[in-house]
Amino acid sequence: MFVLNILRWLRGYVGFEAQGAFPERFLNLTLREDIPLWEPVGEKGKLRAKTAVSNYKEIRPVARRAGVKLRVTKKKGLPFITVSYTHLTLPTT
């Protein structure tokens, strides 16, 4: 399990919330499309889960078909750290 967490961190992952009338349909469609989600938590009219950054782009059309709206709640991992450092400028002396 520890190795899996390290691999997920290296690839980067996104925590998101799917809100709409049928979040369980969204979950079923992601399973059908072989898009891995982990730590899914369902509430009334909402689904919170995590997926890899590369998979988040794939779930947007699935969300549209299911009639739910996606909202990113968390961004974690190495890709987000390296991107944030590329925007820094070094002071000139």
C-alpha positions as CSV (number, residue, x, y, z in Angstrom):
1,M,0.0,0.0,0.0
2,F,2.9,2.3,0.8
3,V,4.4,1.8,-2.7
4,L,1.0,2.6,-4.3
5,N,0.8,5.8,-2.4
6,I,4.2,6.8,-3.6
7,L,3.4,6.0,-7.2
8,R,0.2,8.0,-7.0
9,W,2.1,11.0,-5.5
10,L,4.8,10.8,-8.3
11,R,2.2,10.8,-11.0
12,G,0.0,13.4,-9.3
13,Y,-3.6,13.0,-8.3
14,V,-6.7,15.2,-8.1
15,G,-9.4,15.1,-5.4
16,F,-12.8,16.1,-6.9
17,E,-16.4,16.4,-6.1
18,A,-19.2,15.3,-8.5
19,Q,-22.5,17.0,-7.7
20,G,-25.8,16.5,-9.5
21,A,-28.9,14.4,-9.7
22,F,-27.3,11.0,-10.3
23,P,-23.7,10.7,-8.9
24,E,-24.1,6.9,-8.8
25,R,-24.6,6.9,-12.6
26,F,-21.3,8.8,-12.9
27,L,-19.6,6.2,-10.7
28,N,-21.0,3.3,-12.9
29,L,-19.9,5.1,-16.1
30,T,-16.3,5.5,-14.8
31,L,-16.2,1.9,-14.0
32,R,-17.5,0.9,-17.4
33,E,-14.9,3.2,-19.1
34,D,-12.1,1.6,-16.9
35,I,-11.2,4.9,-15.3
36,P,-9.8,4.2,-11.8
37,L,-11.1,6.1,-8.9
38,W,-10.1,5.6,-5.3
39,E,-11.5,6.6,-1.9
40,P,-15.1,7.3,-3.2
41,V,-17.4,8.7,-0.6
42,G,-21.0,9.3,-1.4
43,E,-23.3,11.8,0.2
44,K,-26.8,13.0,-0.8
45,G,-26.4,14.2,-4.3
46,K,-22.6,14.2,-4.2
47,L,-19.7,11.9,-4.8
48,R,-16.1,12.7,-3.6
49,A,-13.2,10.7,-5.0
50,K,-9.6,10.8,-6.2
51,T,-8.1,10.0,-9.5
52,A,-4.8,10.4,-11.4
53,V,-4.3,13.7,-13.2
54,S,-4.2,12.0,-16.6
55,N,-7.6,10.3,-15.8
56,Y,-9.2,13.5,-14.7
57,K,-9.3,14.7,-18.3
58,E,-11.0,11.5,-19.3
59,I,-13.8,11.8,-16.8
60,R,-15.1,15.1,-18.0
61,P,-17.1,13.7,-20.9
62,V,-18.4,10.9,-18.6
63,A,-19.5,13.6,-16.1
64,R,-21.4,15.3,-18.9
65,R,-23.2,12.1,-19.9
66,A,-24.1,11.5,-16.2
67,G,-25.4,15.0,-15.7
68,V,-23.0,15.9,-12.9
69,K,-20.7,18.9,-12.4
70,L,-17.1,18.3,-11.4
71,R,-15.2,20.5,-9.0
72,V,-11.5,20.0,-8.1
73,T,-11.1,20.0,-4.3
74,K,-7.4,19.0,-4.0
75,K,-4.3,18.7,-6.1
76,K,-1.4,16.7,-4.8
77,G,1.8,15.2,-6.1
78,L,5.0,15.9,-7.9
79,P,3.6,17.5,-11.1
80,F,1.9,20.3,-9.1
81,I,5.1,21.0,-7.1
82,T,7.3,21.2,-10.2
83,V,4.8,23.4,-12.0
84,S,4.6,25.9,-9.1
85,Y,8.4,26.2,-9.1
86,T,8.7,27.0,-12.8
87,H,6.8,30.2,-12.3
88,L,9.3,31.6,-9.8
89,T,11.8,34.1,-11.1
90,L,15.3,34.5,-9.6
91,P,16.2,38.0,-8.4
92,T,18.9,39.7,-10.4
93,T,21.8,41.2,-8.5
